[in-house]
Amino acid sequence: MPLFYIAVPEGSASMMSLLIPLVLMIALMYFLMIRPENKRKKQAEEMRNSLKKGDQITTIGGIVGKIVQVTDENIIIETSDDRVRMELTKWAVSTNNSNPPADAKKAKKTAEEEPAKLEDGSDSETK
């Protein structure tokens, strides 16, 4: 008997069996793709809003410079010892090299923890 002759039970149970996988796929797509991208956008926007005079930045074009002036939408950076100044929009800033990301700060703190101390009764101590 061919597979397309198999009878599907009528009623709401068959409709629910079709909707559950669809809802699960949408939820999975949200948590794996959409939500992380929104978090990255929010972090980048916070970084751009927290720019201040004296920060070292890198633009999306690869230009590295020190911020000299900050306005609402634009920044002016100094790119070399010759005091070459450029006016850029804030959305062109890729990274703030003056402030390491929060994840790097946490990793640095754990690396700087105190070394393990030996117990009083261990055999490896010299007397």
C-alpha positions in Angstrom: 0.0 0.0 0.0 1.5 3.4 -0.9 2.3 5.9 1.8 -0.2 8.5 0.6 -3.1 6.2 1.3 -2.5 6.3 5.0 -5.4 7.9 6.8 -4.8 10.9 9.0 -7.1 11.2 12.0 -9.4 14.2 11.7 -9.8 16.9 14.3 -7.6 19.2 16.3 -5.0 16.6 17.1 -3.7 16.6 13.5 -3.6 20.4 13.5 -1.7 20.5 16.7 0.8 18.0 15.4 1.5 20.4 12.5 1.7 23.6 14.6 4.1 22.3 17.3 7.1 21.8 15.0 6.5 25.2 13.4 6.3 27.0 16.7 9.5 25.2 17.9 11.4 26.2 14.7 10.4 29.8 15.1 11.4 29.9 18.8 14.7 28.2 18.0 15.4 30.7 15.2 14.7 33.6 17.6 17.0 32.3 20.3 19.9 31.3 18.0 19.8 34.1 15.4 17.7 37.2 16.2 18.3 37.6 19.9 22.1 37.5 19.8 22.2 40.0 16.9 20.0 42.4 18.8 22.3 42.1 21.8 25.4 42.9 19.7 23.7 45.9 18.2 22.7 47.2 21.6 26.3 46.8 22.9 27.7 48.6 19.9 25.2 51.5 20.4 26.2 51.7 24.1 29.9 51.8 23.2 29.3 54.6 20.6 27.2 56.6 23.1 29.9 56.3 25.8 32.7 57.7 23.6 34.6 60.6 25.2 37.5 62.9 24.6 40.9 61.1 24.8 39.6 57.6 23.8 41.6 55.6 21.2 39.3 54.2 18.5 39.3 52.2 15.4 36.8 53.0 12.6 35.1 50.5 10.4 37.5 51.6 7.6 40.5 50.7 9.8 41.5 54.3 10.7 43.0 54.5 14.2 42.9 57.7 16.1 42.4 59.6 19.3 39.1 61.5 19.9 39.6 65.2 20.2 35.9 66.4 20.2 32.5 64.6 20.6 29.1 65.9 19.5 25.7 64.2 19.4 26.2 62.6 16.0 29.9 63.3 15.1 33.4 62.9 16.5 36.6 64.5 15.5 39.7 62.3 15.7 43.4 63.0 15.5 45.1 60.3 13.5 48.9 60.9 13.7 51.7 63.0 15.3 51.2 65.5 12.5 47.8 66.4 14.1 45.8 65.3 11.1 42.1 65.7 12.1 39.1 64.0 10.7 35.4 64.4 11.3 33.5 61.1 11.4 30.0 60.0 12.3 29.6 57.9 15.5 28.3 54.9 13.6 31.6 54.6 11.8 33.4 53.7 15.1 34.1 50.0 15.2 36.0 49.5 18.5 37.0 51.6 21.5 40.6 50.6 22.2 40.8 52.6 25.4 38.1 50.5 27.2 38.5 46.7 26.8 35.2 44.8 26.5 33.5 43.6 29.7 34.3 40.0 28.9 38.0 40.8 28.6 37.9 42.5 32.0 36.4 39.4 33.6 39.0 37.2 32.1 41.8 39.5 33.2 40.5 39.5 36.8 40.4 35.7 37.0 44.0 35.5 35.6 45.2 37.9 38.2 43.8 35.9 41.2 46.2 34.9 43.9 48.2 31.7 43.3 47.1 28.6 45.2 48.6 28.2 48.7 50.0 25.0 50.0 48.4 23.5 53.1 50.4 23.4 56.3 50.9 19.7 56.5 52.0 19.0 52.9 55.2 17.1 52.1 56.5 19.5 49.5 57.4 22.2 51.9 61.0 22.7 52.9 61.8 23.0 56.6 
